[in-house]
C-alpha cells in the first residue's frame, strides 16, 4: 500500500473517506443479499423445503442481478453514484424484509428473485472509486472497495446464523434477515448525506446516450450484439429450471411466455444498440476516441468465472458441508464463511498486483491458480478430510477473488464516461456465471460442479493469454464545452 502512496488510514483526505463510506455501502448490500446462503439450512428446516426448492432459491437470488447491473450501470453514468447507492440500499433492504416475512414458497421465490436487485450496488461503487482515484492507484483502491465490500458475505455467515439459532425459534432466520436489512436501509440514508460524486471542481463525464453502450468500430458492434446473448440465455436457463421439465414452479405456458418475452426483449436491445451506434457505419470514430470492445468482452468472461464462482460457492458451501460431511448447521455456516473472508486480503491484493505487475499479467497468474484449484476440487469425494477440502477451497477462493480485483482494476481504464456501463456488463456476466454454476450444481454432484468451474476457468485463461491487452497511454474524454481532456490509463 505504501508503495503506491495510498494510506487508507489518512482520513484527512476526502478520497479516503469516500473509499471507506463506499466499501461499507457495498458491504451492507452483500450482507443483505448473500445472507441467504448461510441462512439456507435454517430456512430449509423451518419451512420443510426439498433440496431442489432450496437450490432454486439460491439460483433466484442471483438471477435478478443480471438485468439490474446492466440497468444500474446505465443509470449511474447518468445520475451519479451518490443517489444510486442510497436508493439501492433503501429499496433493496425493504424488499429483503418482505422476503423474510412471506408465508408461502411461491411468495418466497418471488421476493428472493426481486431481492437480487440489491446486488447491483457493486457497479455503483466502481464508478465512484474511479472518479476519486488516479490510474496508478485505482487497482488497489478498487480492490479494497471490492474486497472489503465482498466481506459482507462473510460478515453475514459469521453473524446471521448465530442470531437465527438463538432468537425467535423457527422464525430466527426471519429476525436475522430483518435486522440486517434495517441496518442497510439506515446506512442508505447515511451514505446520501456523507459523499459526493466527484472531487471538488472535477467533471462528472456522462455517457452520451442511454440504453446501450457506445462502440467505436464495425467489428465491435457485432461483438457487442453477440455478447448480449449470454445475459438472456442465463434467464432462459433459470426459466427452464423453474418449468415443469425441472421443478414445476411455473406452468408450461408461463415458461413459453417468458422465453418469447426474452427473445422480444433481446431483439429490442439489438434495435437500441443499432440506433446508438449506426453512425459509425457512415462516419468512422476518430482514432483518438476509439477503444477496443474485445477488452470489455474478455473482462466479462473473466468475471463470469471469478465472481460467478464466488457467488455460487458461497451459496452452496454450507449445504455441501452439511450433506457430504454431516456437519452441524452453525458450524457449516461458519466454516463456509472462511471462503468469503479471504476477500479482505485477496481482492485488494489482486488490484495491488495489477498496479505493480500490470493488468494482463496479474490475470494470467490468477486464472492459472483458479484453473488448477478447481480441477483439483473436481476430484473430491466423501473420503477426503474436511480440512483438506476447506484448504483447497480457500486457495481457489484466493485466486478467484484476486482475479476479481484485477478485473476491476482494469474496468475504469477502458473508457471513463462509460465506466458504469462497462462495470455493469461485467458485473452482470458475474451473475450469469453464478446462475450457470448454481444450475449445474442442482443437476450434478458436488465434485462435478467443481470440475465444471475448473474447465470454464481454463477456457478464459486461454482468452486472456492470447487476446487481452494491457491499457496503454491515455484515453480521451470530451468536456461539456467541447474541449478534450486526456486521462492517464497506464
C-alpha positions as CSV (number, residue, x, y, z in Angstrom):
1,X,0.0,0.0,0.0
2,X,2.8,2.4,0.9
3,X,4.5,1.6,-2.4
4,X,1.5,3.1,-4.2
5,X,1.4,6.1,-1.8
6,X,-2.1,5.2,-0.7
7,X,-2.6,5.5,3.0
8,X,-6.0,4.1,3.7
9,X,-6.0,5.4,7.3
10,X,-5.4,9.0,6.4
11,X,-8.9,10.2,7.0
12,X,-7.9,13.8,6.4
13,X,-8.0,13.1,2.6
14,X,-11.5,13.3,1.0
15,X,-10.9,10.3,-1.3
16,X,-10.0,8.1,1.6
17,X,-13.3,9.0,3.3
18,X,-15.1,8.2,0.1
19,X,-13.4,4.8,-0.1
20,X,-14.4,3.8,3.4
21,X,-18.0,5.1,3.0
22,X,-18.4,3.3,-0.3
23,X,-16.9,-0.1,0.7
24,X,-19.2,-0.2,3.7
25,X,-22.2,0.5,1.4
26,X,-21.1,-2.5,-0.7
27,X,-20.5,-4.5,2.5
28,X,-24.1,-3.9,3.6
29,X,-25.6,-4.8,0.2
30,X,-23.7,-8.2,0.4
31,X,-24.9,-8.8,4.0
32,X,-28.5,-8.3,2.9
33,X,-28.1,-10.1,-0.5
34,X,-25.8,-13.1,0.2
35,X,-27.1,-13.7,3.8
36,X,-29.3,-16.2,2.1
37,X,-26.5,-18.8,1.7
38,X,-25.7,-19.2,5.4
39,X,-29.4,-18.9,6.2
40,X,-30.5,-21.6,3.8
41,X,-30.0,-24.6,6.2
42,X,-32.3,-22.7,8.7
43,X,-34.9,-21.8,6.1
44,X,-34.9,-25.3,4.6
45,X,-35.6,-26.8,8.1
46,X,-38.1,-24.2,9.3
47,X,-40.2,-24.4,6.1
48,X,-39.5,-28.1,5.3
49,X,-38.2,-27.3,1.8
50,X,-36.9,-30.0,-0.5
51,X,-33.3,-29.9,-1.7
52,X,-34.4,-28.7,-5.2
53,X,-36.6,-26.0,-3.6
54,X,-33.6,-24.7,-1.6
55,X,-31.3,-24.8,-4.6
56,X,-33.8,-22.9,-6.7
57,X,-34.0,-20.1,-4.1
58,X,-30.2,-19.8,-4.4
59,X,-30.4,-19.5,-8.2
60,X,-33.3,-17.0,-8.0
61,X,-31.2,-14.9,-5.5
62,X,-28.6,-14.1,-8.2
63,X,-30.9,-14.0,-11.3
64,X,-32.4,-10.5,-11.0
65,X,-28.9,-9.0,-10.5
66,X,-28.2,-9.8,-14.2
67,X,-30.6,-7.2,-15.7
68,X,-30.2,-5.0,-12.6
69,X,-26.5,-4.5,-13.0
70,X,-26.9,-3.5,-16.7
71,X,-29.7,-1.0,-15.9
72,X,-27.9,0.4,-12.8
73,X,-24.7,0.7,-14.8
74,X,-26.5,2.9,-17.3
75,X,-28.3,5.0,-14.6
76,X,-25.1,5.6,-12.5
77,X,-23.4,7.0,-15.6
78,X,-26.3,9.5,-15.9
79,X,-27.4,10.1,-12.3
80,X,-24.2,9.6,-10.3
81,X,-23.2,7.1,-7.7
82,X,-24.4,9.0,-4.6
83,X,-28.1,8.9,-5.3
84,X,-27.9,5.4,-6.9
85,X,-26.2,3.7,-3.9
86,X,-28.5,5.2,-1.4
87,X,-31.6,4.2,-3.5
88,X,-30.3,0.6,-3.8
89,X,-29.7,0.2,-0.1
90,X,-33.1,1.6,0.9
91,X,-35.2,-0.2,-1.7
92,X,-33.2,-3.4,-1.6
93,X,-33.4,-3.5,2.2
94,X,-37.2,-3.1,2.1
95,X,-37.5,-6.0,-0.4
96,X,-35.4,-8.2,1.8
97,X,-37.6,-7.5,4.8
98,X,-40.6,-8.5,2.6
99,X,-38.8,-11.8,1.8
100,X,-38.2,-12.5,5.5
101,X,-41.9,-12.5,6.4
102,X,-43.8,-14.1,3.5
103,X,-45.6,-17.4,4.2
104,X,-45.6,-19.5,1.0
105,X,-42.9,-20.9,-1.1
106,X,-44.2,-19.1,-4.2
107,X,-44.0,-15.7,-2.5
108,X,-40.7,-16.7,-1.0
109,X,-39.4,-17.4,-4.6
110,X,-40.8,-14.2,-6.0
111,X,-39.4,-12.0,-3.2
112,X,-36.0,-13.7,-3.4
113,X,-35.9,-13.0,-7.2
114,X,-36.6,-9.3,-6.5
115,X,-34.0,-9.2,-3.7
116,X,-31.3,-9.8,-6.3
117,X,-31.8,-6.1,-7.2
118,X,-29.6,-5.1,-4.3
119,X,-26.6,-7.0,-5.8
120,X,-26.4,-4.2,-8.4
121,X,-24.9,-1.9,-5.8
122,X,-21.4,-3.1,-6.6
123,X,-21.4,-1.4,-10.0
124,X,-22.2,2.0,-8.4
125,X,-19.0,1.9,-6.3
126,X,-16.8,1.1,-9.2
127,X,-17.8,4.4,-10.8
128,X,-17.4,6.3,-7.5
129,X,-13.9,4.9,-6.8
130,X,-12.9,5.5,-10.4
131,X,-13.8,9.2,-10.0
132,X,-11.8,9.7,-6.8
133,X,-8.6,7.8,-7.5
134,X,-6.0,8.1,-10.3
135,X,-5.0,5.3,-12.6
136,X,-1.8,4.5,-10.6
137,X,-3.9,3.8,-7.5
138,X,-7.1,2.6,-9.0
139,X,-6.2,-1.1,-8.8
140,X,-5.5,-1.0,-5.1
141,X,-8.5,1.3,-4.3
142,X,-10.9,-0.8,-6.4
143,X,-9.5,-3.9,-4.8
144,X,-10.1,-2.5,-1.3
145,X,-13.6,-1.4,-2.2
146,X,-14.4,-4.8,-3.8
147,X,-12.6,-7.0,-1.3
148,X,-13.8,-5.3,1.9
149,X,-17.3,-4.9,0.5
150,X,-17.4,-8.6,-0.6
151,X,-16.5,-9.4,3.0
152,X,-20.2,-8.7,3.7
153,X,-21.0,-12.3,2.7
154,X,-18.5,-13.5,5.3
155,X,-20.0,-11.0,7.8
156,X,-23.4,-12.5,7.1
157,X,-22.1,-16.0,7.6
158,X,-20.5,-15.1,10.9
159,X,-23.4,-13.3,12.4
160,X,-26.8,-14.2,10.9
161,X,-26.6,-17.9,11.8
162,X,-25.9,-17.0,15.4
163,X,-28.9,-14.8,15.6
164,X,-31.1,-17.3,13.8
165,X,-30.0,-20.1,16.2
166,X,-30.6,-18.2,19.4
167,X,-33.5,-15.9,18.8
168,X,-37.1,-16.5,17.6
169,X,-37.1,-20.3,17.3
170,X,-38.3,-21.3,13.8
171,X,-38.6,-17.5,12.9
172,X,-35.0,-16.9,13.9
173,X,-33.9,-16.7,10.2
174,X,-36.6,-14.0,9.7
175,X,-35.4,-11.9,12.6
176,X,-31.8,-12.2,11.4
177,X,-32.5,-11.1,7.8
178,X,-34.8,-8.3,9.1
179,X,-32.1,-6.9,11.3
180,X,-29.5,-6.9,8.5
181,X,-32.0,-5.3,6.1
182,X,-32.9,-2.5,8.6
183,X,-29.2,-1.7,9.0
184,X,-28.8,-1.5,5.2
185,X,-31.7,0.9,4.9
186,X,-30.4,3.2,7.7
187,X,-26.9,3.3,6.0
188,X,-28.5,4.2,2.7
189,X,-29.6,7.5,4.3
190,X,-26.2,8.0,5.9
191,X,-24.4,7.4,2.6
192,X,-26.5,10.0,0.8
193,X,-25.6,12.8,3.2
194,X,-21.9,11.8,3.5
195,X,-20.5,11.6,0.0
196,X,-20.3,13.5,-3.4
197,X,-19.9,12.1,-6.9
198,X,-16.6,13.8,-7.7
199,X,-13.8,15.7,-6.1
200,X,-14.5,19.4,-5.8
201,X,-14.1,21.1,-9.2
202,X,-13.9,17.8,-11.2
203,X,-16.1,17.0,-14.1
204,X,-18.5,14.0,-14.0
205,X,-18.4,12.6,-17.5
206,X,-21.8,11.3,-18.5
207,X,-22.5,8.7,-21.2
208,X,-23.8,10.4,-24.3
209,X,-26.8,8.0,-24.8
210,X,-28.9,5.8,-22.6
211,X,-30.0,2.2,-23.3
212,X,-26.9,0.8,-25.0
213,X,-23.2,1.1,-24.8
214,X,-21.3,3.1,-27.4
215,X,-18.8,1.2,-29.5
216,X,-16.2,2.6,-32.0
217,X,-15.9,0.1,-34.9
218,X,-17.9,-2.2,-37.1
219,X,-16.4,-5.4,-35.6
220,X,-17.0,-4.1,-32.1
221,X,-20.7,-3.5,-32.9
222,X,-21.1,-7.2,-34.0
223,X,-19.2,-8.4,-30.9
224,X,-21.4,-6.2,-28.6
225,X,-24.6,-7.7,-30.1
226,X,-23.3,-11.2,-29.6
227,X,-22.1,-10.5,-26.0
228,X,-25.7,-9.7,-25.0
229,X,-26.8,-13.2,-25.8
230,X,-25.5,-14.9,-22.7
231,X,-27.4,-12.4,-20.5
232,X,-30.7,-13.6,-21.9
233,X,-29.6,-17.3,-22.1
234,X,-29.0,-17.2,-18.3
235,X,-32.5,-16.0,-17.7
236,X,-33.9,-18.6,-20.1
237,X,-31.8,-21.3,-18.2
238,X,-33.5,-20.1,-15.0
239,X,-36.9,-20.3,-16.6
240,X,-36.2,-23.9,-17.7
241,X,-35.2,-24.8,-14.2
242,X,-38.5,-23.4,-12.9
243,X,-40.6,-25.1,-15.6
244,X,-42.4,-28.4,-15.4
245,X,-39.4,-30.1,-17.0
246,X,-37.5,-29.5,-13.8
247,X,-39.0,-28.1,-10.6
248,X,-42.5,-27.3,-11.8
249,X,-42.7,-24.0,-10.0
250,X,-44.2,-22.4,-13.1
251,X,-46.6,-23.8,-15.8
252,X,-45.5,-24.7,-19.3
253,X,-47.5,-21.8,-20.8
254,X,-45.8,-19.4,-18.4
255,X,-42.3,-20.7,-19.3
256,X,-43.1,-20.4,-23.0
257,X,-44.3,-16.8,-22.4
258,X,-41.1,-16.0,-20.7
259,X,-39.0,-17.5,-23.5
260,X,-40.9,-15.4,-26.0
261,X,-40.6,-12.3,-23.9
262,X,-36.8,-12.8,-23.5
263,X,-36.5,-13.2,-27.3
264,X,-38.5,-10.0,-27.9
265,X,-36.5,-8.0,-25.4
266,X,-33.3,-9.2,-27.0
267,X,-34.5,-8.0,-30.4
268,X,-35.4,-4.7,-28.8
269,X,-32.0,-4.5,-27.3
270,X,-30.4,-5.1,-30.7
271,X,-32.5,-2.3,-32.1
272,X,-31.3,0.0,-29.3
273,X,-27.7,-1.0,-29.9
274,X,-28.1,-0.3,-33.6
275,X,-29.7,3.2,-33.0
276,X,-26.9,4.1,-30.6
277,X,-24.1,3.0,-32.9
278,X,-25.3,3.1,-36.5
279,X,-23.5,6.4,-37.1
280,X,-20.1,4.6,-37.1
281,X,-21.0,2.8,-40.3
282,X,-21.2,6.2,-42.1
283,X,-18.7,8.2,-40.1
284,X,-15.8,6.3,-38.5
285,X,-15.0,7.3,-35.0
286,X,-11.7,9.3,-34.8
287,X,-8.8,7.2,-33.6
288,X,-8.4,9.5,-30.5
289,X,-11.8,8.4,-29.2
290,X,-11.7,4.7,-30.0
291,X,-11.4,1.8,-27.6
292,X,-11.4,-2.0,-28.2
293,X,-14.6,-3.7,-27.2
294,X,-12.8,-7.0,-27.1
295,X,-11.2,-5.8,-23.8
296,X,-14.7,-5.5,-22.4
297,X,-15.8,-8.9,-23.7
298,X,-12.8,-10.7,-22.2
299,X,-13.2,-8.9,-18.8
300,X,-16.9,-10.0,-19.0
301,X,-16.0,-13.7,-19.4
302,X,-13.3,-13.4,-16.8
303,X,-15.8,-12.0,-14.2
304,X,-18.2,-14.8,-15.3
305,X,-15.7,-17.2,-13.8
306,X,-14.3,-15.2,-10.8
307,X,-17.4,-13.6,-9.4
308,X,-19.7,-16.4,-10.7
309,X,-17.6,-18.8,-8.8
310,X,-17.7,-16.7,-5.7
311,X,-21.5,-16.4,-5.6
312,X,-22.1,-20.0,-6.5
313,X,-19.6,-21.4,-4.0
314,X,-20.6,-19.1,-1.1
315,X,-24.2,-20.0,-1.8
316,X,-23.8,-23.8,-1.8
317,X,-20.8,-24.3,0.6
318,X,-22.8,-24.6,3.8
319,X,-25.2,-27.2,2.3
320,X,-22.2,-29.0,0.8
321,X,-20.5,-29.4,4.2
322,X,-23.8,-30.5,5.9
323,X,-24.7,-33.0,3.2
324,X,-21.3,-34.5,2.5
325,X,-19.6,-34.3,5.8
326,X,-22.6,-34.3,8.3
327,X,-21.5,-31.1,10.0
328,X,-23.9,-29.1,12.3
329,X,-25.6,-26.2,10.5
330,X,-24.0,-23.4,12.5
331,X,-20.5,-25.0,12.2
332,X,-21.0,-25.5,8.5
333,X,-22.1,-21.9,8.0
334,X,-19.1,-20.6,10.0
335,X,-16.7,-22.8,8.1
336,X,-18.2,-21.7,4.8
337,X,-17.7,-18.1,5.9
338,X,-13.9,-18.6,5.7
339,X,-14.3,-18.7,1.9
340,X,-15.6,-15.1,1.5
341,X,-13.4,-14.0,4.5
342,X,-10.3,-14.1,2.3
343,X,-11.8,-11.2,0.3
344,X,-10.3,-8.8,2.9
345,X,-6.9,-9.5,1.5
346,X,-7.2,-11.4,-1.8
347,X,-9.2,-8.9,-3.8
348,X,-7.2,-5.8,-2.7
349,X,-4.1,-7.9,-3.3
350,X,-5.2,-8.6,-6.9
351,X,-5.8,-4.9,-7.5
352,X,-2.4,-4.0,-5.9
353,X,-0.6,-6.6,-8.0
354,X,-2.3,-5.2,-11.1
355,X,-0.9,-1.7,-10.3
356,X,2.6,-3.2,-9.8
357,X,2.9,-6.1,-12.3
358,X,0.3,-5.0,-15.0
359,X,-3.3,-5.9,-15.5
360,X,-2.9,-8.7,-18.0
361,X,0.0,-10.5,-16.2
362,X,-1.9,-10.5,-12.9
363,X,-5.0,-12.0,-14.6
364,X,-2.8,-14.7,-16.2
365,X,-1.4,-15.7,-12.8
366,X,-4.8,-15.6,-11.0
367,X,-6.6,-17.7,-13.7
368,X,-3.8,-20.3,-13.7
369,X,-4.5,-20.6,-10.0
370,X,-8.3,-20.8,-10.4
371,X,-8.0,-23.5,-13.0
372,X,-5.6,-25.7,-11.0
373,X,-7.6,-25.3,-7.7
374,X,-11.0,-26.2,-9.1
375,X,-9.7,-29.0,-11.3
376,X,-8.3,-30.5,-8.1
377,X,-11.6,-30.0,-6.3
378,X,-13.2,-31.9,-9.1
379,X,-11.5,-35.0,-7.7
380,X,-13.1,-34.6,-4.2
381,X,-15.1,-37.4,-2.6
382,X,-16.6,-38.1,0.8
383,X,-13.4,-39.8,2.0
384,X,-11.4,-36.6,1.8
385,X,-10.6,-34.8,5.1
386,X,-12.9,-31.9,5.6
387,X,-9.8,-29.7,6.3
388,X,-8.2,-30.7,3.0
389,X,-11.4,-29.7,1.2
390,X,-11.5,-26.4,3.1
391,X,-7.9,-25.7,2.4
392,X,-8.2,-26.3,-1.4
393,X,-11.4,-24.3,-1.5
394,X,-9.7,-21.4,0.2
395,X,-6.8,-21.5,-2.2
396,X,-9.2,-21.4,-5.1
397,X,-11.1,-18.6,-3.4
398,X,-7.9,-16.5,-3.0
399,X,-7.1,-16.8,-6.7
400,X,-10.7,-16.1,-7.9
401,X,-11.1,-13.1,-5.6
402,X,-7.7,-11.7,-6.6
403,X,-8.8,-12.2,-10.2
404,X,-11.9,-10.1,-9.5
405,X,-9.7,-7.4,-8.1
406,X,-7.5,-7.5,-11.2
407,X,-10.5,-7.3,-13.5
408,X,-12.0,-4.2,-11.8
409,X,-8.5,-2.6,-11.7
410,X,-8.8,-2.6,-15.4
411,X,-12.5,-1.7,-15.9
412,X,-12.3,2.0,-15.2
413,X,-9.4,2.3,-17.6
414,X,-11.2,1.2,-20.7
415,X,-13.5,4.3,-21.3
416,X,-14.1,6.7,-18.4
417,X,-17.5,8.1,-19.3
418,X,-18.9,4.5,-19.7
419,X,-17.3,3.0,-16.6
420,X,-20.7,2.3,-15.1
421,X,-22.0,0.5,-18.2
422,X,-18.8,-1.5,-18.6
423,X,-18.8,-2.3,-14.9
424,X,-22.5,-3.2,-15.1
425,X,-22.0,-5.5,-18.1
426,X,-19.0,-7.3,-16.4
427,X,-21.0,-7.5,-13.2
428,X,-24.0,-8.9,-15.0
429,X,-21.7,-11.6,-16.5
430,X,-20.6,-12.4,-13.0
431,X,-24.2,-13.2,-12.2
432,X,-24.6,-15.1,-15.4
433,X,-21.7,-17.2,-14.1
434,X,-23.5,-17.7,-10.8
435,X,-26.8,-18.7,-12.4
436,X,-24.9,-21.1,-14.7
437,X,-22.8,-22.6,-11.9
438,X,-25.7,-22.9,-9.4
439,X,-27.8,-24.5,-12.1
440,X,-25.1,-27.0,-12.8
441,X,-24.8,-27.6,-9.0
442,X,-28.5,-28.5,-8.9
443,X,-28.0,-31.1,-11.7
444,X,-24.8,-32.8,-10.9
445,X,-22.7,-34.0,-7.9
446,X,-20.6,-31.5,-6.0
447,X,-17.3,-32.9,-7.4
448,X,-18.7,-32.5,-11.0
449,X,-19.7,-28.9,-10.1
450,X,-16.2,-28.0,-9.1
451,X,-14.8,-29.7,-12.2
452,X,-17.1,-27.6,-14.4
453,X,-15.8,-24.4,-12.9
454,X,-12.2,-25.5,-13.5
455,X,-12.9,-26.2,-17.2
456,X,-14.6,-22.8,-17.6
457,X,-11.6,-21.1,-15.9
458,X,-9.2,-22.9,-18.3
459,X,-11.1,-21.6,-21.4
460,X,-11.0,-18.0,-20.1
461,X,-7.3,-18.4,-19.3
462,X,-6.7,-19.0,-23.0
463,X,-8.7,-15.8,-23.9
464,X,-6.6,-13.7,-21.5
465,X,-3.2,-15.1,-22.7
466,X,-3.9,-14.7,-26.4
467,X,-6.3,-11.7,-26.8
468,X,-6.3,-9.4,-23.7
469,X,-4.1,-6.2,-23.9
470,X,-2.7,-4.1,-21.1
471,X,-4.1,-0.5,-21.0
472,X,-1.6,1.9,-22.5
473,X,-1.1,5.7,-22.6
474,X,-4.1,7.9,-22.3
475,X,-7.8,7.9,-23.2
476,X,-9.7,11.0,-24.4
477,X,-12.9,12.4,-22.9
478,X,-14.8,15.4,-24.2
479,X,-15.7,18.2,-21.7
480,X,-19.1,19.9,-21.9
481,X,-17.5,22.9,-23.6
482,X,-16.2,20.7,-26.4
483,X,-12.6,20.6,-25.4
484,X,-10.8,17.2,-25.0
485,X,-9.3,16.1,-21.7
486,X,-6.7,13.3,-21.7
487,X,-6.8,10.8,-18.9
488,X,-3.9,8.5,-18.0
489,X,-4.7,4.8,-18.0
490,X,-1.2,3.3,-17.6
